[in-house]
């Protein structure tokens, strides 16, 4: 075997690696919710901390319209294993709806209710604030809809 060569490369397909990476990423977020829940502290504090820490990564989107930012948010959610159900928007307002993030199976593994796991959706709030956008999300059964609008816009 050649030193420094990735021995996993021939063993695992790209699809296997991608799927595992998605599960690992969402599992980390859910594990943080469990940790804070067990500590008797609101997980929203940690999720907001993560969002604030990630703000510099989003600097390139400063000044862009909500649809451009939503495209990036959608990519992030799909990379966590979510299914993009719909996406729409204009220069002032954008919506994206996702299904199965996190999956019911993963919630069972972590012993979390859907309401407890929903803390993860607040990760984008500090990022949107930095980008001068307003961010909200809502859940209807197994789907979550994210909304981005220009700051100060009337609600739609």
Phi and psi in radians as a Rosetta constraint file:
Dihedral C 1 N 2 CA 2 C 2 CIRCULARHARMONIC -1.362 0.35
Dihedral N 2 CA 2 C 2 N 3 CIRCULARHARMONIC 2.237 0.35
Dihedral C 2 N 3 CA 3 C 3 CIRCULARHARMONIC -1.102 0.35
Dihedral N 3 CA 3 C 3 N 4 CIRCULARHARMONIC 2.353 0.35
Dihedral C 3 N 4 CA 4 C 4 CIRCULARHARMONIC 1.506 0.35
Dihedral N 4 CA 4 C 4 N 5 CIRCULARHARMONIC -0.099 0.35
Dihedral C 4 N 5 CA 5 C 5 CIRCULARHARMONIC -1.421 0.35
Dihedral N 5 CA 5 C 5 N 6 CIRCULARHARMONIC 2.501 0.35
Dihedral C 5 N 6 CA 6 C 6 CIRCULARHARMONIC -1.325 0.35
Dihedral N 6 CA 6 C 6 N 7 CIRCULARHARMONIC 1.783 0.35
Dihedral C 6 N 7 CA 7 C 7 CIRCULARHARMONIC -1.267 0.35
Dihedral N 7 CA 7 C 7 N 8 CIRCULARHARMONIC -0.296 0.35
Dihedral C 7 N 8 CA 8 C 8 CIRCULARHARMONIC -1.326 0.35
Dihedral N 8 CA 8 C 8 N 9 CIRCULARHARMONIC -0.390 0.35
Dihedral C 8 N 9 CA 9 C 9 CIRCULARHARMONIC -0.916 0.35
Dihedral N 9 CA 9 C 9 N 10 CIRCULARHARMONIC -0.883 0.35
Dihedral C 9 N 10 CA 10 C 10 CIRCULARHARMONIC -1.353 0.35
Dihedral N 10 CA 10 C 10 N 11 CIRCULARHARMONIC -0.314 0.35
Dihedral C 10 N 11 CA 11 C 11 CIRCULARHARMONIC -1.420 0.35
Dihedral N 11 CA 11 C 11 N 12 CIRCULARHARMONIC -0.636 0.35
Dihedral C 11 N 12 CA 12 C 12 CIRCULARHARMONIC -2.035 0.35
Dihedral N 12 CA 12 C 12 N 13 CIRCULARHARMONIC 2.436 0.35
Dihedral C 12 N 13 CA 13 C 13 CIRCULARHARMONIC -1.387 0.35
Dihedral N 13 CA 13 C 13 N 14 CIRCULARHARMONIC 2.823 0.35
Dihedral C 13 N 14 CA 14 C 14 CIRCULARHARMONIC -0.996 0.35
Dihedral N 14 CA 14 C 14 N 15 CIRCULARHARMONIC -0.725 0.35
Dihedral C 14 N 15 CA 15 C 15 CIRCULARHARMONIC -1.102 0.35
Dihedral N 15 CA 15 C 15 N 16 CIRCULARHARMONIC -0.714 0.35
Dihedral C 15 N 16 CA 16 C 16 CIRCULARHARMONIC -1.101 0.35
Dihedral N 16 CA 16 C 16 N 17 CIRCULARHARMONIC -0.755 0.35
Dihedral C 16 N 17 CA 17 C 17 CIRCULARHARMONIC -1.156 0.35
Dihedral N 17 CA 17 C 17 N 18 CIRCULARHARMONIC -0.773 0.35
Dihedral C 17 N 18 CA 18 C 18 CIRCULARHARMONIC -1.058 0.35
Dihedral N 18 CA 18 C 18 N 19 CIRCULARHARMONIC -0.814 0.35
Dihedral C 18 N 19 CA 19 C 19 CIRCULARHARMONIC -1.073 0.35
Dihedral N 19 CA 19 C 19 N 20 CIRCULARHARMONIC -0.773 0.35
Dihedral C 19 N 20 CA 20 C 20 CIRCULARHARMONIC -1.134 0.35
Dihedral N 20 CA 20 C 20 N 21 CIRCULARHARMONIC -0.677 0.35
Dihedral C 20 N 21 CA 21 C 21 CIRCULARHARMONIC -1.108 0.35
Dihedral N 21 CA 21 C 21 N 22 CIRCULARHARMONIC -0.712 0.35
Dihedral C 21 N 22 CA 22 C 22 CIRCULARHARMONIC -1.056 0.35
Dihedral N 22 CA 22 C 22 N 23 CIRCULARHARMONIC -0.841 0.35
Dihedral C 22 N 23 CA 23 C 23 CIRCULARHARMONIC -1.104 0.35
Dihedral N 23 CA 23 C 23 N 24 CIRCULARHARMONIC -0.700 0.35
Dihedral C 23 N 24 CA 24 C 24 CIRCULARHARMONIC -1.100 0.35
Dihedral N 24 CA 24 C 24 N 25 CIRCULARHARMONIC -0.748 0.35
Dihedral C 24 N 25 CA 25 C 25 CIRCULARHARMONIC -1.143 0.35
Dihedral N 25 CA 25 C 25 N 26 CIRCULARHARMONIC -0.839 0.35
Dihedral C 25 N 26 CA 26 C 26 CIRCULARHARMONIC -1.221 0.35
Dihedral N 26 CA 26 C 26 N 27 CIRCULARHARMONIC -0.580 0.35
Dihedral C 26 N 27 CA 27 C 27 CIRCULARHARMONIC -1.109 0.35
Dihedral N 27 CA 27 C 27 N 28 CIRCULARHARMONIC -0.674 0.35
Dihedral C 27 N 28 CA 28 C 28 CIRCULARHARMONIC -1.065 0.35
Dihedral N 28 CA 28 C 28 N 29 CIRCULARHARMONIC -0.795 0.35
Dihedral C 28 N 29 CA 29 C 29 CIRCULARHARMONIC -1.084 0.35
Dihedral N 29 CA 29 C 29 N 30 CIRCULARHARMONIC -0.766 0.35
Dihedral C 29 N 30 CA 30 C 30 CIRCULARHARMONIC -1.187 0.35
Dihedral N 30 CA 30 C 30 N 31 CIRCULARHARMONIC -0.656 0.35
Dihedral C 30 N 31 CA 31 C 31 CIRCULARHARMONIC -1.083 0.35
Dihedral N 31 CA 31 C 31 N 32 CIRCULARHARMONIC -0.625 0.35
Dihedral C 31 N 32 CA 32 C 32 CIRCULARHARMONIC -1.178 0.35
Dihedral N 32 CA 32 C 32 N 33 CIRCULARHARMONIC -0.629 0.35
Dihedral C 32 N 33 CA 33 C 33 CIRCULARHARMONIC -1.106 0.35
Dihedral N 33 CA 33 C 33 N 34 CIRCULARHARMONIC -0.789 0.35
Dihedral C 33 N 34 CA 34 C 34 CIRCULARHARMONIC -1.061 0.35
Dihedral N 34 CA 34 C 34 N 35 CIRCULARHARMONIC -0.802 0.35
Dihedral C 34 N 35 CA 35 C 35 CIRCULARHARMONIC -0.999 0.35
Dihedral N 35 CA 35 C 35 N 36 CIRCULARHARMONIC -0.889 0.35
Dihedral C 35 N 36 CA 36 C 36 CIRCULARHARMONIC -1.184 0.35
Dihedral N 36 CA 36 C 36 N 37 CIRCULARHARMONIC -0.623 0.35
Dihedral C 36 N 37 CA 37 C 37 CIRCULARHARMONIC -1.052 0.35
Dihedral N 37 CA 37 C 37 N 38 CIRCULARHARMONIC -0.809 0.35
Dihedral C 37 N 38 CA 38 C 38 CIRCULARHARMONIC -1.173 0.35
Dihedral N 38 CA 38 C 38 N 39 CIRCULARHARMONIC -0.444 0.35
Dihedral C 38 N 39 CA 39 C 39 CIRCULARHARMONIC -1.460 0.35
Dihedral N 39 CA 39 C 39 N 40 CIRCULARHARMONIC -0.071 0.35
Dihedral C 39 N 40 CA 40 C 40 CIRCULARHARMONIC 1.299 0.35
Dihedral N 40 CA 40 C 40 N 41 CIRCULARHARMONIC 0.373 0.35
Dihedral C 40 N 41 CA 41 C 41 CIRCULARHARMONIC -2.033 0.35
Dihedral N 41 CA 41 C 41 N 42 CIRCULARHARMONIC 2.592 0.35
Dihedral C 41 N 42 CA 42 C 42 CIRCULARHARMONIC -1.200 0.35
Dihedral N 42 CA 42 C 42 N 43 CIRCULARHARMONIC 2.239 0.35
Dihedral C 42 N 43 CA 43 C 43 CIRCULARHARMONIC -1.158 0.35
Dihedral N 43 CA 43 C 43 N 44 CIRCULARHARMONIC -0.321 0.35
Dihedral C 43 N 44 CA 44 C 44 CIRCULARHARMONIC -1.020 0.35
Dihedral N 44 CA 44 C 44 N 45 CIRCULARHARMONIC -0.572 0.35
Dihedral C 44 N 45 CA 45 C 45 CIRCULARHARMONIC -1.064 0.35
Dihedral N 45 CA 45 C 45 N 46 CIRCULARHARMONIC -0.818 0.35
Dihedral C 45 N 46 CA 46 C 46 CIRCULARHARMONIC -1.198 0.35
Dihedral N 46 CA 46 C 46 N 47 CIRCULARHARMONIC -0.735 0.35
Dihedral C 46 N 47 CA 47 C 47 CIRCULARHARMONIC -1.068 0.35
Dihedral N 47 CA 47 C 47 N 48 CIRCULARHARMONIC -0.730 0.35
Dihedral C 47 N 48 CA 48 C 48 CIRCULARHARMONIC -1.113 0.35
Dihedral N 48 CA 48 C 48 N 49 CIRCULARHARMONIC -0.675 0.35
Dihedral C 48 N 49 CA 49 C 49 CIRCULARHARMONIC -1.051 0.35
Dihedral N 49 CA 49 C 49 N 50 CIRCULARHARMONIC -0.789 0.35
Dihedral C 49 N 50 CA 50 C 50 CIRCULARHARMONIC -1.057 0.35
Dihedral N 50 CA 50 C 50 N 51 CIRCULARHARMONIC -0.818 0.35
Dihedral C 50 N 51 CA 51 C 51 CIRCULARHARMONIC -0.998 0.35
Dihedral N 51 CA 51 C 51 N 52 CIRCULARHARMONIC -0.790 0.35
Dihedral C 51 N 52 CA 52 C 52 CIRCULARHARMONIC -1.113 0.35
Dihedral N 52 CA 52 C 52 N 53 CIRCULARHARMONIC -0.663 0.35
Dihedral C 52 N 53 CA 53 C 53 CIRCULARHARMONIC -1.159 0.35
Dihedral N 53 CA 53 C 53 N 54 CIRCULARHARMONIC -0.559 0.35
Dihedral C 53 N 54 CA 54 C 54 CIRCULARHARMONIC -1.453 0.35
Dihedral N 54 CA 54 C 54 N 55 CIRCULARHARMONIC -0.151 0.35
Dihedral C 54 N 55 CA 55 C 55 CIRCULARHARMONIC -0.867 0.35
Dihedral N 55 CA 55 C 55 N 56 CIRCULARHARMONIC -0.803 0.35
Dihedral C 55 N 56 CA 56 C 56 CIRCULARHARMONIC -1.012 0.35
Dihedral N 56 CA 56 C 56 N 57 CIRCULARHARMONIC -0.501 0.35
Dihedral C 56 N 57 CA 57 C 57 CIRCULARHARMONIC -1.146 0.35
Dihedral N 57 CA 57 C 57 N 58 CIRCULARHARMONIC -0.444 0.35
Dihedral C 57 N 58 CA 58 C 58 CIRCULARHARMONIC -1.687 0.35
Dihedral N 58 CA 58 C 58 N 59 CIRCULARHARMONIC 0.026 0.35
Dihedral C 58 N 59 CA 59 C 59 CIRCULARHARMONIC -0.916 0.35
Dihedral N 59 CA 59 C 59 N 60 CIRCULARHARMONIC -0.623 0.35
Dihedral C 59 N 60 CA 60 C 60 CIRCULARHARMONIC -1.111 0.35
Dihedral N 60 CA 60 C 60 N 61 CIRCULARHARMONIC -0.284 0.35
Dihedral C 60 N 61 CA 61 C 61 CIRCULARHARMONIC -1.683 0.35
Dihedral N 61 CA 61 C 61 N 62 CIRCULARHARMONIC 0.017 0.35
Dihedral C 61 N 62 CA 62 C 62 CIRCULARHARMONIC -1.060 0.35
Dihedral N 62 CA 62 C 62 N 63 CIRCULARHARMONIC 2.265 0.35
Dihedral C 62 N 63 CA 63 C 63 CIRCULARHARMONIC 1.569 0.35
Dihedral N 63 CA 63 C 63 N 64 CIRCULARHARMONIC -0.114 0.35
Dihedral C 63 N 64 CA 64 C 64 CIRCULARHARMONIC -1.448 0.35
Dihedral N 64 CA 64 C 64 N 65 CIRCULARHARMONIC 2.728 0.35
Dihedral C 64 N 65 CA 65 C 65 CIRCULARHARMONIC -1.260 0.35
Dihedral N 65 CA 65 C 65 N 66 CIRCULARHARMONIC 2.810 0.35
Dihedral C 65 N 66 CA 66 C 66 CIRCULARHARMONIC -0.942 0.35
Dihedral N 66 CA 66 C 66 N 67 CIRCULARHARMONIC -0.609 0.35
Dihedral C 66 N 67 CA 67 C 67 CIRCULARHARMONIC -1.133 0.35
Dihedral N 67 CA 67 C 67 N 68 CIRCULARHARMONIC -0.648 0.35
Dihedral C 67 N 68 CA 68 C 68 CIRCULARHARMONIC -1.159 0.35
Dihedral N 68 CA 68 C 68 N 69 CIRCULARHARMONIC -0.770 0.35
Dihedral C 68 N 69 CA 69 C 69 CIRCULARHARMONIC -1.158 0.35
Dihedral N 69 CA 69 C 69 N 70 CIRCULARHARMONIC -0.709 0.35
Dihedral C 69 N 70 CA 70 C 70 CIRCULARHARMONIC -1.104 0.35
Dihedral N 70 CA 70 C 70 N 71 CIRCULARHARMONIC -0.625 0.35
Dihedral C 70 N 71 CA 71 C 71 CIRCULARHARMONIC -0.985 0.35
Dihedral N 71 CA 71 C 71 N 72 CIRCULARHARMONIC -0.746 0.35
Dihedral C 71 N 72 CA 72 C 72 CIRCULARHARMONIC -1.219 0.35
Dihedral N 72 CA 72 C 72 N 73 CIRCULARHARMONIC -0.738 0.35
Dihedral C 72 N 73 CA 73 C 73 CIRCULARHARMONIC -1.042 0.35
Dihedral N 73 CA 73 C 73 N 74 CIRCULARHARMONIC -0.738 0.35
Dihedral C 73 N 74 CA 74 C 74 CIRCULARHARMONIC -1.094 0.35
Dihedral N 74 CA 74 C 74 N 75 CIRCULARHARMONIC -0.742 0.35
Dihedral C 74 N 75 CA 75 C 75 CIRCULARHARMONIC -1.041 0.35
Dihedral N 75 CA 75 C 75 N 76 CIRCULARHARMONIC -0.756 0.35
Dihedral C 75 N 76 CA 76 C 76 CIRCULARHARMONIC -1.064 0.35
Dihedral N 76 CA 76 C 76 N 77 CIRCULARHARMONIC -0.765 0.35
Dihedral C 76 N 77 CA 77 C 77 CIRCULARHARMONIC -1.206 0.35
Dihedral N 77 CA 77 C 77 N 78 CIRCULARHARMONIC -0.669 0.35
Dihedral C 77 N 78 CA 78 C 78 CIRCULARHARMONIC -1.165 0.35
Dihedral N 78 CA 78 C 78 N 79 CIRCULARHARMONIC -0.630 0.35
Dihedral C 78 N 79 CA 79 C 79 CIRCULARHARMONIC -1.178 0.35
Dihedral N 79 CA 79 C 79 N 80 CIRCULARHARMONIC -0.300 0.35
Dihedral C 79 N 80 CA 80 C 80 CIRCULARHARMONIC -1.594 0.35
Dihedral N 80 CA 80 C 80 N 81 CIRCULARHARMONIC 0.071 0.35
Dihedral C 80 N 81 CA 81 C 81 CIRCULARHARMONIC 1.761 0.35
Dihedral N 81 CA 81 C 81 N 82 CIRCULARHARMONIC 0.039 0.35
Dihedral C 81 N 82 CA 82 C 82 CIRCULARHARMONIC -1.275 0.35
Dihedral N 82 CA 82 C 82 N 83 CIRCULARHARMONIC 2.708 0.35
Dihedral C 82 N 83 CA 83 C 83 CIRCULARHARMONIC -1.808 0.35
Dihedral N 83 CA 83 C 83 N 84 CIRCULARHARMONIC 2.097 0.35
Dihedral C 83 N 84 CA 84 C 84 CIRCULARHARMONIC -1.318 0.35
Dihedral N 84 CA 84 C 84 N 85 CIRCULARHARMONIC 1.998 0.35
Dihedral C 84 N 85 CA 85 C 85 CIRCULARHARMONIC -1.555 0.35
Dihedral N 85 CA 85 C 85 N 86 CIRCULARHARMONIC -0.756 0.35
Dihedral C 85 N 86 CA 86 C 86 CIRCULARHARMONIC -2.768 0.35
Dihedral N 86 CA 86 C 86 N 87 CIRCULARHARMONIC 2.718 0.35
Dihedral C 86 N 87 CA 87 C 87 CIRCULARHARMONIC -2.637 0.35
Dihedral N 87 CA 87 C 87 N 88 CIRCULARHARMONIC 2.321 0.35
Dihedral C 87 N 88 CA 88 C 88 CIRCULARHARMONIC -2.625 0.35
Dihedral N 88 CA 88 C 88 N 89 CIRCULARHARMONIC 2.814 0.35
Dihedral C 88 N 89 CA 89 C 89 CIRCULARHARMONIC 2.923 0.35
Dihedral N 89 CA 89 C 89 N 90 CIRCULARHARMONIC 3.126 0.35
Dihedral C 89 N 90 CA 90 C 90 CIRCULARHARMONIC -2.544 0.35
Dihedral N 90 CA 90 C 90 N 91 CIRCULARHARMONIC -2.842 0.35
Dihedral C 90 N 91 CA 91 C 91 CIRCULARHARMONIC -1.179 0.35
Dihedral N 91 CA 91 C 91 N 92 CIRCULARHARMONIC -0.308 0.35
Dihedral C 91 N 92 CA 92 C 92 CIRCULARHARMONIC -1.962 0.35
Dihedral N 92 CA 92 C 92 N 93 CIRCULARHARMONIC -0.332 0.35
Dihedral C 92 N 93 CA 93 C 93 CIRCULARHARMONIC -2.654 0.35
Dihedral N 93 CA 93 C 93 N 94 CIRCULARHARMONIC 2.386 0.35
Dihedral C 93 N 94 CA 94 C 94 CIRCULARHARMONIC -2.448 0.35
Dihedral N 94 CA 94 C 94 N 95 CIRCULARHARMONIC 2.518 0.35
Dihedral C 94 N 95 CA 95 C 95 CIRCULARHARMONIC -2.265 0.35
Dihedral N 95 CA 95 C 95 N 96 CIRCULARHARMONIC 2.537 0.35
Dihedral C 95 N 96 CA 96 C 96 CIRCULARHARMONIC -2.502 0.35
Dihedral N 96 CA 96 C 96 N 97 CIRCULARHARMONIC 2.347 0.35
Dihedral C 96 N 97 CA 97 C 97 CIRCULARHARMONIC -2.017 0.35
Dihedral N 97 CA 97 C 97 N 98 CIRCULARHARMONIC 2.344 0.35
Dihedral C 97 N 98 CA 98 C 98 CIRCULARHARMONIC -2.181 0.35
Dihedral N 98 CA 98 C 98 N 99 CIRCULARHARMONIC 2.584 0.35
Dihedral C 98 N 99 CA 99 C 99 CIRCULARHARMONIC -2.059 0.35
Dihedral N 99 CA 99 C 99 N 100 CIRCULARHARMONIC 2.641 0.35
Dihedral C 99 N 100 CA 100 C 100 CIRCULARHARMONIC 1.055 0.35
Dihedral N 100 CA 100 C 100 N 101 CIRCULARHARMONIC 0.708 0.35
Dihedral C 100 N 101 CA 101 C 101 CIRCULARHARMONIC -2.218 0.35
Dihedral N 101 CA 101 C 101 N 102 CIRCULARHARMONIC 1.999 0.35
Dihedral C 101 N 102 CA 102 C 102 CIRCULARHARMONIC -1.344 0.35
Dihedral N 102 CA 102 C 102 N 103 CIRCULARHARMONIC 2.866 0.35
Dihedral C 102 N 103 CA 103 C 103 CIRCULARHARMONIC -1.215 0.35
Dihedral N 103 CA 103 C 103 N 104 CIRCULARHARMONIC 2.707 0.35
Dihedral C 103 N 104 CA 104 C 104 CIRCULARHARMONIC -1.050 0.35
Dihedral N 104 CA 104 C 104 N 105 CIRCULARHARMONIC -0.648 0.35
Dihedral C 104 N 105 CA 105 C 105 CIRCULARHARMONIC -1.085 0.35
Dihedral N 105 CA 105 C 105 N 106 CIRCULARHARMONIC -0.749 0.35
Dihedral C 105 N 106 CA 106 C 106 CIRCULARHARMONIC -1.174 0.35
Dihedral N 106 CA 106 C 106 N 107 CIRCULARHARMONIC -0.659 0.35
Dihedral C 106 N 107 CA 107 C 107 CIRCULARHARMONIC -1.064 0.35
Dihedral N 107 CA 107 C 107 N 108 CIRCULARHARMONIC -0.729 0.35
Dihedral C 107 N 108 CA 108 C 108 CIRCULARHARMONIC -1.092 0.35
Dihedral N 108 CA 108 C 108 N 109 CIRCULARHARMONIC -0.770 0.35
Dihedral C 108 N 109 CA 109 C 109 CIRCULARHARMONIC -1.007 0.35
Dihedral N 109 CA 109 C 109 N 110 CIRCULARHARMONIC -0.731 0.35
Dihedral C 109 N 110 CA 110 C 110 CIRCULARHARMONIC -1.541 0.35
Dihedral N 110 CA 110 C 110 N 111 CIRCULARHARMONIC -0.091 0.35
Dihedral C 110 N 111 CA 111 C 111 CIRCULARHARMONIC 1.157 0.35
Dihedral N 111 CA 111 C 111 N 112 CIRCULARHARMONIC 0.606 0.35
Dihedral C 111 N 112 CA 112 C 112 CIRCULARHARMONIC -1.910 0.35
Dihedral N 112 CA 112 C 112 N 113 CIRCULARHARMONIC 2.545 0.35
Dihedral C 112 N 113 CA 113 C 113 CIRCULARHARMONIC -1.436 0.35
Dihedral N 113 CA 113 C 113 N 114 CIRCULARHARMONIC 2.859 0.35
Dihedral C 113 N 114 CA 114 C 114 CIRCULARHARMONIC -1.038 0.35
Dihedral N 114 CA 114 C 114 N 115 CIRCULARHARMONIC -0.728 0.35
Dihedral C 114 N 115 CA 115 C 115 CIRCULARHARMONIC -1.077 0.35
Dihedral N 115 CA 115 C 115 N 116 CIRCULARHARMONIC -0.732 0.35
Dihedral C 115 N 116 CA 116 C 116 CIRCULARHARMONIC -1.141 0.35
Dihedral N 116 CA 116 C 116 N 117 CIRCULARHARMONIC -0.738 0.35
Dihedral C 116 N 117 CA 117 C 117 CIRCULARHARMONIC -1.208 0.35
Dihedral N 117 CA 117 C 117 N 118 CIRCULARHARMONIC -0.399 0.35
Dihedral C 117 N 118 CA 118 C 118 CIRCULARHARMONIC -1.103 0.35
Dihedral N 118 CA 118 C 118 N 119 CIRCULARHARMONIC -0.164 0.35
Dihedral C 118 N 119 CA 119 C 119 CIRCULARHARMONIC -1.003 0.35
Dihedral N 119 CA 119 C 119 N 120 CIRCULARHARMONIC -0.490 0.35
Dihedral C 119 N 120 CA 120 C 120 CIRCULARHARMONIC -1.107 0.35
Dihedral N 120 CA 120 C 120 N 121 CIRCULARHARMONIC -0.442 0.35
Dihedral C 120 N 121 CA 121 C 121 CIRCULARHARMONIC -1.212 0.35
Dihedral N 121 CA 121 C 121 N 122 CIRCULARHARMONIC -0.299 0.35
Dihedral C 121 N 122 CA 122 C 122 CIRCULARHARMONIC -1.356 0.35
Dihedral N 122 CA 122 C 122 N 123 CIRCULARHARMONIC -0.071 0.35
Dihedral C 122 N 123 CA 123 C 123 CIRCULARHARMONIC -1.065 0.35
Dihedral N 123 CA 123 C 123 N 124 CIRCULARHARMONIC -0.498 0.35
Dihedral C 123 N 124 CA 124 C 124 CIRCULARHARMONIC -1.506 0.35
Dihedral N 124 CA 124 C 124 N 125 CIRCULARHARMONIC -0.180 0.35
Dihedral C 124 N 125 CA 125 C 125 CIRCULARHARMONIC -1.073 0.35
Dihedral N 125 CA 125 C 125 N 126 CIRCULARHARMONIC -0.905 0.35
Dihedral C 125 N 126 CA 126 C 126 CIRCULARHARMONIC -1.112 0.35
Dihedral N 126 CA 126 C 126 N 127 CIRCULARHARMONIC -0.539 0.35
Dihedral C 126 N 127 CA 127 C 127 CIRCULARHARMONIC -1.171 0.35
Dihedral N 127 CA 127 C 127 N 128 CIRCULARHARMONIC -0.825 0.35
Dihedral C 127 N 128 CA 128 C 128 CIRCULARHARMONIC -1.079 0.35
Dihedral N 128 CA 128 C 128 N 129 CIRCULARHARMONIC -0.736 0.35
Dihedral C 128 N 129 CA 129 C 129 CIRCULARHARMONIC -1.020 0.35
Dihedral N 129 CA 129 C 129 N 130 CIRCULARHARMONIC -0.793 0.35
Dihedral C 129 N 130 CA 130 C 130 CIRCULARHARMONIC -1.042 0.35
Dihedral N 130 CA 130 C 130 N 131 CIRCULARHARMONIC -0.615 0.35
Dihedral C 130 N 131 CA 131 C 131 CIRCULARHARMONIC -1.501 0.35
Dihedral N 131 CA 131 C 131 N 132 CIRCULARHARMONIC 0.165 0.35
Dihedral C 131 N 132 CA 132 C 132 CIRCULARHARMONIC 1.055 0.35
Dihedral N 132 CA 132 C 132 N 133 CIRCULARHARMONIC 0.677 0.35
Dihedral C 132 N 133 CA 133 C 133 CIRCULARHARMONIC -2.148 0.35
Dihedral N 133 CA 133 C 133 N 134 CIRCULARHARMONIC 2.706 0.35
Dihedral C 133 N 134 CA 134 C 134 CIRCULARHARMONIC -1.746 0.35
Dihedral N 134 CA 134 C 134 N 135 CIRCULARHARMONIC 2.410 0.35
Dihedral C 134 N 135 CA 135 C 135 CIRCULARHARMONIC -2.202 0.35
Dihedral N 135 CA 135 C 135 N 136 CIRCULARHARMONIC 2.294 0.35
Dihedral C 135 N 136 CA 136 C 136 CIRCULARHARMONIC -2.448 0.35
Dihedral N 136 CA 136 C 136 N 137 CIRCULARHARMONIC 2.832 0.35
Dihedral C 136 N 137 CA 137 C 137 CIRCULARHARMONIC -2.485 0.35
Dihedral N 137 CA 137 C 137 N 138 CIRCULARHARMONIC 2.727 0.35
Dihedral C 137 N 138 CA 138 C 138 CIRCULARHARMONIC -2.535 0.35
Dihedral N 138 CA 138 C 138 N 139 CIRCULARHARMONIC 2.673 0.35
Dihedral C 138 N 139 CA 139 C 139 CIRCULARHARMONIC -2.034 0.35
Dihedral N 139 CA 139 C 139 N 140 CIRCULARHARMONIC 2.422 0.35
Dihedral C 139 N 140 CA 140 C 140 CIRCULARHARMONIC -2.337 0.35
Dihedral N 140 CA 140 C 140 N 141 CIRCULARHARMONIC 1.829 0.35
Dihedral C 140 N 141 CA 141 C 141 CIRCULARHARMONIC 0.989 0.35
Dihedral N 141 CA 141 C 141 N 142 CIRCULARHARMONIC -2.039 0.35
Dihedral C 141 N 142 CA 142 C 142 CIRCULARHARMONIC -1.656 0.35
Dihedral N 142 CA 142 C 142 N 143 CIRCULARHARMONIC 0.192 0.35
Dihedral C 142 N 143 CA 143 C 143 CIRCULARHARMONIC -2.075 0.35
Dihedral N 143 CA 143 C 143 N 144 CIRCULARHARMONIC 2.461 0.35
Dihedral C 143 N 144 CA 144 C 144 CIRCULARHARMONIC -2.080 0.35
Dihedral N 144 CA 144 C 144 N 145 CIRCULARHARMONIC 2.304 0.35
Dihedral C 144 N 145 CA 145 C 145 CIRCULARHARMONIC -1.938 0.35
Dihedral N 145 CA 145 C 145 N 146 CIRCULARHARMONIC 2.196 0.35
Dihedral C 145 N 146 CA 146 C 146 CIRCULARHARMONIC -1.690 0.35
Dihedral N 146 CA 146 C 146 N 147 CIRCULARHARMONIC 2.503 0.35
Dihedral C 146 N 147 CA 147 C 147 CIRCULARHARMONIC -2.281 0.35
Dihedral N 147 CA 147 C 147 N 148 CIRCULARHARMONIC 2.278 0.35
Dihedral C 147 N 148 CA 148 C 148 CIRCULARHARMONIC -2.146 0.35
Dihedral N 148 CA 148 C 148 N 149 CIRCULARHARMONIC 2.335 0.35
Dihedral C 148 N 149 CA 149 C 149 CIRCULARHARMONIC -2.451 0.35
Dihedral N 149 CA 149 C 149 N 150 CIRCULARHARMONIC 2.764 0.35
Dihedral C 149 N 150 CA 150 C 150 CIRCULARHARMONIC -1.111 0.35
Dihedral N 150 CA 150 C 150 N 151 CIRCULARHARMONIC 2.430 0.35
Dihedral C 150 N 151 CA 151 C 151 CIRCULARHARMONIC -0.987 0.35
Dihedral N 151 CA 151 C 151 N 152 CIRCULARHARMONIC 2.344 0.35
Dihedral C 151 N 152 CA 152 C 152 CIRCULARHARMONIC 1.533 0.35
Dihedral N 152 CA 152 C 152 N 153 CIRCULARHARMONIC 0.003 0.35
Dihedral C 152 N 153 CA 153 C 153 CIRCULARHARMONIC -1.332 0.35
Dihedral N 153 CA 153 C 153 N 154 CIRCULARHARMONIC 2.524 0.35
Dihedral C 153 N 154 CA 154 C 154 CIRCULARHARMONIC -1.173 0.35
Dihedral N 154 CA 154 C 154 N 155 CIRCULARHARMONIC 2.560 0.35
Dihedral C 154 N 155 CA 155 C 155 CIRCULARHARMONIC -1.096 0.35
Dihedral N 155 CA 155 C 155 N 156 CIRCULARHARMONIC 2.564 0.35
